[in-house]
Amino acid sequence: MVSKNLIKNILVPHDDSKYAKKALEYAIDIAKKGNTKIFLLRIVDEHEYLHGVLLAEMEGDYTIKDTLHKFIKSEVINEKKKLEKITHANETKIIKINHHVIKGNPIEAILEYAKAKKIDLIIIGSQGLKGIEKLKAIGSTSRKVSELSKCPVMIIH
């Protein structure tokens, strides 16, 4: 028997950009039809801090290294709190939202998460919060995810 609702799991990578907020609105609209879970995902990109960690290790400065690791851990905690607020503001009896924060490269993390959670649709903002990407019509993360994903990707602008 074929399911009436082919979209059971929607992944929304969320970085607080206006495009991510719009992507969540689209996901909620689809989920209102019932029997669909939304997975909100925030990625803390360790690579942004990796250079500082490597320099600290090379110089044997473990104080800086420890500080950077504590900062990354703190970022994960802060991002979880943000997603909890978004989840509580949008979840209803019909709309079920799971939220996760993971560390890693955003593109790889999104694709691995989508595979692990058996995501049927990724709804992603066309651009994130990073500086130079604002000049492009589509951000590098959303473009790459759409190229490499095994499931359909809806890019929201």
Summary of the structure (lengths in Angstrom):
residues: 157
radius of gyration: 17.1
end to end distance: 35.8
largest distance: 62.5
contacts: 472
relative contact order: 0.21
helix: 50%
strand: 19%
